[in-house]
Amino acid sequence: MGHDLKGQRVLVTGGAGFVGSNLVRRLVAEGAEITILDDFFTGRMENLRDIDTADYRLVRGSVTDSGLVRQLVSQVEWVFHLAARNIIASTRNPYEDFQTNIGGTLNILLAARDFHPQRVLYTSSVSVYGNPRYLPINEDDCISLLTPYAVSKFSGEGYCQAFYESYGLPVVVVRYSNVYGPWQDPQNPYCGVVAKFMGKAQKGLLLEIHGDGEQTRDFTFMEDAVEATILAAVSPKSAGEVFNIGTGVEANVNTLARLVSDLYGLELKPVYIDRRDIDNIRRRVVNIEKVRRILRWVPRVTLAEGLLRTKQWLQAVGP
């Protein structure tokens, strides 16, 4: 499905990361001229190994470098801002989180204000909702900031809204919900629960569950998330909007463990261990009616199918 990005100059911050590299693959297929900015805190060159180096320009650097950000934003027509410290790193070092997630986002927006790209897309997280009062969660529901990561991602959203209202900057925000799939490295200490489970199951190891496993999440397959991201970026209806990107299906971690165990033909004998500081969300599932209505996007991949496709990718890339 084309989105009129052929020949368009695009900047992807965090483009060597899990989500970013998958977005780059899709943009390559769209025929875009891509620049990647990544400081390789969690990004890896291995995430780009199947992409022809002629299809993108890689700049090693950080969004905290305002001069570099200005230079790169001045050269493109579209900005996909994915660079961030993730929730685990943010909790360990809130100051770096502030510098990267808030300061880096402000650098992107200031440059965009001055150089006028067609659109800036900012990736946020459903972490900003905390423990919701009602389910499923709507975009305009109460915000509850329980981690430094949630604070910084919501601050970035606030700056996006302010730049849209104050300067007419065409920005759009997507809030991802537990994205998983190919190129999420199980060995990465910052990876999500799906990658951790798949990595252990692949080795025949027992799955470790933090807490009682009854906590729920809305697991979103990478391919669906990338499709929604591009639609949000290019739609003339999306400027100034915030969209939940999820499936609208609630699944608990015990169910996830069973699905992964079944996929690998393992007996389900999970090990229950202490919850972590970041494990403070009991239930989560998002309402995706807004993105369906405005962007005509609906997720296509079920959790069972997404896990199968992730397993197939892991088998293809080897240990």
One Martini backbone bead per residue (centre of mass of N, CA, C, O) as a GRO file, in nm:
protein
  319
    1MET     BB    1   0.090   0.040   0.028
    2GLY     BB    2   0.083   0.359  -0.064
    3HIS     BB    3   0.219   0.704   0.069
    4ASP     BB    4   0.383   0.918  -0.099
    5LEU     BB    5   0.725   0.859  -0.039
    6LYS     BB    6   0.849   0.874  -0.301
    7GLY     BB    7   1.149   1.056  -0.290
    8GLN     BB    8   1.139   1.123   0.000
    9ARG     BB    9   1.268   1.299   0.271
   10VAL     BB   10   1.383   1.107   0.562
   11LEU     BB   11   1.369   1.109   0.918
   12VAL     BB   12   1.512   0.865   1.157
   13THR     BB   13   1.494   0.837   1.482
   14GLY     BB   14   1.606   0.542   1.594
   15GLY     BB   15   1.665   0.346   1.326
   16ALA     BB   16   1.835   0.102   1.496
   17GLY     BB   17   1.600  -0.002   1.625
   18PHE     BB   18   1.332  -0.187   1.650
   19VAL     BB   19   1.119   0.004   1.530
   20GLY     BB   20   1.297   0.174   1.338
   21SER     BB   21   1.394  -0.057   1.145
   22ASN     BB   22   1.108  -0.133   1.049
   23LEU     BB   23   1.046   0.143   0.930
   24VAL     BB   24   1.276   0.151   0.728
   25ARG     BB   25   1.187  -0.088   0.559
   26ARG     BB   26   0.923   0.043   0.469
   27LEU     BB   27   1.051   0.300   0.341
   28VAL     BB   28   1.210   0.152   0.129
   29ALA     BB   29   0.957   0.029  -0.010
   30GLU     BB   30   0.847   0.333  -0.070
   31GLY     BB   31   1.112   0.509  -0.176
   32ALA     BB   32   1.271   0.652   0.028
   33GLU     BB   33   1.488   0.902   0.163
   34ILE     BB   34   1.715   0.798   0.415
   35THR     BB   35   1.771   0.911   0.752
   36ILE     BB   36   1.977   0.809   1.024
   37LEU     BB   37   1.945   0.859   1.380
   38ASP     BB   38   2.200   0.722   1.611
   39ASP     BB   39   2.357   0.625   1.936
   40PHE     BB   40   2.352   0.315   2.030
   41PHE     BB   41   2.220   0.235   2.302
   42THR     BB   42   1.999   0.020   2.157
   43GLY     BB   43   2.102   0.019   1.897
   44ARG     BB   44   2.177  -0.180   1.590
   45MET     BB   45   2.335  -0.291   1.312
   46GLU     BB   46   2.184  -0.566   1.291
   47ASN     BB   47   1.900  -0.429   1.225
   48LEU     BB   48   2.033  -0.347   0.917
   49ARG     BB   49   2.163  -0.597   0.756
   50ASP     BB   50   1.918  -0.634   0.526
   51ILE     BB   51   1.998  -0.345   0.434
   52ASP     BB   52   2.089  -0.148   0.199
   53THR     BB   53   2.321   0.106   0.225
   54ALA     BB   54   2.196   0.264  -0.027
   55ASP     BB   55   1.902   0.317   0.132
   56TYR     BB   56   2.087   0.480   0.345
   57ARG     BB   57   2.170   0.720   0.599
   58LEU     BB   58   2.419   0.725   0.854
   59VAL     BB   59   2.398   0.883   1.180
   60ARG     BB   60   2.611   0.931   1.445
   61GLY     BB   61   2.393   1.031   1.706
   62SER     BB   62   2.212   1.284   1.890
   63VAL     BB   63   1.925   1.460   1.990
   64THR     BB   64   2.102   1.641   2.193
   65ASP     BB   65   2.220   1.761   1.922
   66SER     BB   66   2.119   2.050   1.795
   67GLY     BB   67   2.297   2.095   1.546
   68LEU     BB   68   2.247   1.823   1.410
   69VAL     BB   69   1.941   1.838   1.400
   70ARG     BB   70   1.922   2.087   1.220
   71GLN     BB   71   2.070   1.975   0.979
   72LEU     BB   72   1.877   1.731   0.922
   73VAL     BB   73   1.597   1.873   0.912
   74SER     BB   74   1.679   2.069   0.670
   75GLN     BB   75   1.691   1.796   0.458
   76VAL     BB   76   1.379   1.738   0.508
   77GLU     BB   77   1.013   1.638   0.494
   78TRP     BB   78   1.037   1.406   0.716
   79VAL     BB   79   0.958   1.314   1.068
   80PHE     BB   80   1.073   1.037   1.271
   81HIS     BB   81   1.038   1.023   1.629
   82LEU     BB   82   1.206   0.753   1.823
   83ALA     BB   83   1.404   0.857   2.006
   84ALA     BB   84   1.492   0.685   2.321
   85ARG     BB   85   1.452   0.616   2.636
   86ASN     BB   86   1.361   0.360   2.809
   87ILE     BB   87   1.202   0.247   3.088
   88ILE     BB   88   1.453   0.123   3.224
   89ALA     BB   89   1.663   0.347   3.175
   90SER     BB   90   1.492   0.576   3.300
   91THR     BB   91   1.482   0.462   3.591
   92ARG     BB   92   1.796   0.455   3.632
   93ASN     BB   93   1.813   0.750   3.451
   94PRO     BB   94   1.642   1.040   3.462
   95TYR     BB   95   1.838   1.246   3.332
   96GLU     BB   96   1.877   1.109   3.058
   97ASP     BB   97   1.582   1.107   2.997
   98PHE     BB   98   1.548   1.412   2.988
   99GLN     BB   99   1.757   1.475   2.765
  100THR     BB  100   1.631   1.286   2.545
  101ASN     BB  101   1.309   1.290   2.559
  102ILE     BB  102   1.290   1.605   2.593
  103GLY     BB  103   1.534   1.755   2.467
  104GLY     BB  104   1.528   1.605   2.193
  105THR     BB  105   1.240   1.686   2.114
  106LEU     BB  106   1.285   1.991   2.120
  107ASN     BB  107   1.497   1.995   1.897
  108ILE     BB  108   1.314   1.891   1.674
  109LEU     BB  109   1.094   2.117   1.693
  110LEU     BB  110   1.273   2.362   1.647
  111ALA     BB  111   1.370   2.276   1.369
  112ALA     BB  112   1.089   2.245   1.240
  113ARG     BB  113   0.997   2.537   1.277
  114ASP     BB  114   1.236   2.649   1.082
  115PHE     BB  115   1.209   2.412   0.825
  116HIS     BB  116   0.930   2.283   0.740
  117PRO     BB  117   0.806   2.014   0.746
  118GLN     BB  118   0.532   1.828   0.668
  119ARG     BB  119   0.609   1.622   0.917
  120VAL     BB  120   0.573   1.522   1.264
  121LEU     BB  121   0.652   1.219   1.427
  122TYR     BB  122   0.552   1.100   1.753
  123THR     BB  123   0.661   0.861   1.989
  124SER     BB  124   0.474   0.709   2.224
  125SER     BB  125   0.289   0.592   2.524
  126VAL     BB  126   0.073   0.404   2.732
  127SER     BB  127   0.220   0.481   3.001
  128VAL     BB  128   0.061   0.755   3.055
  129TYR     BB  129  -0.196   0.606   3.200
  130GLY     BB  130  -0.133   0.387   3.376
  131ASN     BB  131  -0.388   0.325   3.596
  132PRO     BB  132  -0.685   0.286   3.489
  133ARG     BB  133  -1.027   0.340   3.538
  134TYR     BB  134  -1.078   0.249   3.237
  135LEU     BB  135  -1.206   0.005   2.998
  136PRO     BB  136  -1.092   0.111   2.752
  137ILE     BB  137  -0.849   0.337   2.641
  138ASN     BB  138  -0.859   0.669   2.588
  139GLU     BB  139  -0.701   0.951   2.474
  140ASP     BB  140  -0.880   1.140   2.699
  141ASP     BB  141  -0.782   1.019   2.937
  142CYS     BB  142  -0.635   0.984   3.216
  143ILE     BB  143  -0.332   1.083   3.347
  144SER     BB  144  -0.056   0.856   3.478
  145LEU     BB  145   0.261   0.914   3.627
  146LEU     BB  146   0.483   0.635   3.726
  147THR     BB  147   0.731   0.722   3.541
  148PRO     BB  148   0.986   0.876   3.389
  149TYR     BB  149   0.900   0.788   3.107
  150ALA     BB  150   0.612   0.899   3.115
  151VAL     BB  151   0.692   1.190   3.162
  152SER     BB  152   0.866   1.231   2.901
  153LYS     BB  153   0.657   1.147   2.687
  154PHE     BB  154   0.442   1.358   2.773
  155SER     BB  155   0.618   1.604   2.732
  156GLY     BB  156   0.650   1.564   2.430
  157GLU     BB  157   0.351   1.595   2.371
  158GLY     BB  158   0.325   1.882   2.480
  159TYR     BB  159   0.516   2.011   2.275
  160CYS     BB  160   0.361   1.931   2.026
  161GLN     BB  161   0.103   2.086   2.095
  162ALA     BB  162   0.237   2.365   2.127
  163PHE     BB  163   0.355   2.380   1.833
  164TYR     BB  164   0.085   2.358   1.693
  165GLU     BB  165  -0.053   2.611   1.829
  166SER     BB  166   0.186   2.833   1.810
  167TYR     BB  167   0.323   2.741   1.497
  168GLY     BB  168   0.182   2.522   1.306
  169LEU     BB  169   0.294   2.245   1.354
  170PRO     BB  170   0.294   1.929   1.189
  171VAL     BB  171   0.175   1.711   1.424
  172VAL     BB  172   0.204   1.365   1.553
  173VAL     BB  173   0.067   1.114   1.781
  174VAL     BB  174   0.186   0.796   1.903
  175ARG     BB  175   0.060   0.522   2.107
  176TYR     BB  176   0.217   0.258   2.213
  177SER     BB  177   0.144  -0.109   2.254
  178ASN     BB  178   0.336  -0.354   2.300
  179VAL     BB  179   0.566  -0.407   2.095
  180TYR     BB  180   0.626  -0.678   1.859
  181GLY     BB  181   0.888  -0.880   1.698
  182PRO     BB  182   1.090  -0.850   1.466
  183TRP     BB  183   1.408  -0.735   1.596
  184GLN     BB  184   1.367  -0.837   1.887
  185ASP     BB  185   1.608  -0.880   2.119
  186PRO     BB  186   1.648  -1.116   2.370
  187GLN     BB  187   1.942  -1.000   2.470
  188ASN     BB  188   1.812  -0.746   2.541
  189PRO     BB  189   1.761  -0.586   2.846
  190TYR     BB  190   1.516  -0.389   2.707
  191CYS     BB  191   1.320  -0.587   2.637
  192GLY     BB  192   1.038  -0.748   2.603
  193VAL     BB  193   0.841  -1.013   2.699
  194VAL     BB  194   0.828  -1.163   2.433
  195ALA     BB  195   1.132  -1.186   2.379
  196LYS     BB  196   1.202  -1.328   2.641
  197PHE     BB  197   1.026  -1.579   2.599
  198MET     BB  198   1.141  -1.666   2.324
  199GLY     BB  199   1.435  -1.697   2.409
  200LYS     BB  200   1.383  -1.923   2.620
  201ALA     BB  201   1.222  -2.125   2.448
  202GLN     BB  202   1.443  -2.174   2.234
  203LYS     BB  203   1.625  -2.307   2.488
  204GLY     BB  204   1.428  -2.458   2.699
  205LEU     BB  205   1.341  -2.254   2.910
  206LEU     BB  206   1.215  -2.108   3.169
  207LEU     BB  207   0.969  -1.895   3.243
  208GLU     BB  208   0.965  -1.557   3.356
  209ILE     BB  209   0.748  -1.409   3.607
  210HIS     BB  210   0.631  -1.112   3.708
  211GLY     BB  211   0.459  -1.202   3.950
  212ASP     BB  212   0.131  -1.351   3.870
  213GLY     BB  213   0.042  -1.290   3.550
  214GLU     BB  214  -0.239  -1.106   3.555
  215GLN     BB  215  -0.130  -0.904   3.392
  216THR     BB  216  -0.216  -0.671   3.137
  217ARG     BB  217  -0.208  -0.645   2.771
  218ASP     BB  218  -0.146  -0.477   2.445
  219PHE     BB  219  -0.046  -0.658   2.179
  220THR     BB  220   0.171  -0.540   1.908
  221PHE     BB  221   0.244  -0.577   1.594
  222MET     BB  222   0.482  -0.438   1.408
  223GLU     BB  223   0.343  -0.412   1.130
  224ASP     BB  224   0.102  -0.253   1.239
  225ALA     BB  225   0.255  -0.015   1.368
  226VAL     BB  226   0.388   0.087   1.106
  227GLU     BB  227   0.135   0.141   0.944
  228ALA     BB  228   0.016   0.350   1.142
  229THR     BB  229   0.253   0.548   1.137
  230ILE     BB  230   0.236   0.626   0.836
  231LEU     BB  231  -0.056   0.715   0.829
  232ALA     BB  232  -0.023   0.942   1.039
  233ALA     BB  233   0.190   1.106   0.878
  234VAL     BB  234   0.019   1.139   0.586
  235SER     BB  235  -0.233   1.244   0.699
  236PRO     BB  236  -0.436   1.530   0.677
  237LYS     BB  237  -0.605   1.451   0.959
  238SER     BB  238  -0.357   1.431   1.195
  239ALA     BB  239  -0.299   1.702   1.281
  240GLY     BB  240  -0.279   1.729   1.635
  241GLU     BB  241  -0.291   1.428   1.701
  242VAL     BB  242  -0.393   1.135   1.899
  243PHE     BB  243  -0.287   0.781   1.897
  244ASN     BB  244  -0.380   0.469   1.940
  245ILE     BB  245  -0.161   0.167   1.932
  246GLY     BB  246  -0.340  -0.135   1.889
  247THR     BB  247  -0.606  -0.395   1.940
  248GLY     BB  248  -0.827  -0.428   2.185
  249VAL     BB  249  -0.667  -0.669   2.331
  250GLU     BB  250  -0.669  -0.860   2.623
  251ALA     BB  251  -0.365  -0.989   2.787
  252ASN     BB  252  -0.209  -1.208   2.980
  253VAL     BB  253   0.093  -1.336   3.081
  254ASN     BB  254   0.005  -1.629   3.112
  255THR     BB  255  -0.103  -1.657   2.825
  256LEU     BB  256   0.157  -1.592   2.683
  257ALA     BB  257   0.319  -1.829   2.802
  258ARG     BB  258   0.141  -2.050   2.679
  259LEU     BB  259   0.173  -1.978   2.380
  260VAL     BB  260   0.481  -2.009   2.371
  261SER     BB  261   0.499  -2.299   2.473
  262ASP     BB  262   0.324  -2.426   2.251
  263LEU     BB  263   0.500  -2.333   2.010
  264TYR     BB  264   0.756  -2.515   2.143
  265GLY     BB  265   0.653  -2.772   2.304
  266LEU     BB  266   0.612  -2.687   2.605
  267GLU     BB  267   0.596  -2.705   2.931
  268LEU     BB  268   0.412  -2.531   3.165
  269LYS     BB  269   0.675  -2.379   3.394
  270PRO     BB  270   0.672  -2.120   3.551
  271VAL     BB  271   0.856  -1.853   3.700
  272TYR     BB  272   0.803  -1.676   3.993
  273ILE     BB  273   0.882  -1.335   4.038
  274ASP     BB  274   0.963  -1.045   4.119
  275ARG     BB  275   0.872  -0.744   4.090
  276ARG     BB  276   0.923  -0.446   3.940
  277ASP     BB  277   0.929  -0.109   3.932
  278ILE     BB  278   0.771  -0.115   3.639
  279ASP     BB  279   0.535  -0.314   3.769
  280ASN     BB  280   0.252  -0.089   3.792
  281ILE     BB  281   0.059  -0.238   3.582
  282ARG     BB  282  -0.229  -0.422   3.567
  283ARG     BB  283  -0.409  -0.287   3.328
  284ARG     BB  284  -0.425  -0.315   2.952
  285VAL     BB  285  -0.636  -0.143   2.709
  286VAL     BB  286  -0.717  -0.011   2.394
  287ASN     BB  287  -0.874   0.231   2.210
  288ILE     BB  288  -0.916   0.223   1.830
  289GLU     BB  289  -1.139   0.410   1.703
  290LYS     BB  290  -0.993   0.668   1.609
  291VAL     BB  291  -0.795   0.537   1.402
  292ARG     BB  292  -1.019   0.403   1.237
  293ARG     BB  293  -1.183   0.660   1.162
  294ILE     BB  294  -0.948   0.853   1.048
  295LEU     BB  295  -0.731   0.621   0.910
  296ARG     BB  296  -0.835   0.327   0.852
  297TRP     BB  297  -0.720   0.150   1.096
  298VAL     BB  298  -0.633  -0.201   1.141
  299PRO     BB  299  -0.551  -0.474   1.284
  300ARG     BB  300  -0.423  -0.804   1.148
  301VAL     BB  301  -0.261  -0.932   1.396
  302THR     BB  302  -0.252  -1.173   1.598
  303LEU     BB  303  -0.099  -1.307   1.860
  304ALA     BB  304  -0.055  -1.590   1.747
  305GLU     BB  305   0.061  -1.499   1.472
  306GLY     BB  306   0.288  -1.316   1.578
  307LEU     BB  307   0.443  -1.538   1.728
  308LEU     BB  308   0.496  -1.717   1.484
  309ARG     BB  309   0.654  -1.500   1.318
  310THR     BB  310   0.873  -1.462   1.532
  311LYS     BB  311   0.977  -1.750   1.534
  312GLN     BB  312   1.056  -1.763   1.235
  313TRP     BB  313   1.267  -1.541   1.256
  314LEU     BB  314   1.449  -1.669   1.471
  315GLN     BB  315   1.515  -1.919   1.296
  316ALA     BB  316   1.642  -1.762   1.055
  317VAL     BB  317   1.878  -1.610   1.228
  318GLY     BB  318   1.940  -1.756   1.474
  319PRO     BB  319   2.144  -1.753   1.768
   0.00000   0.00000   0.00000
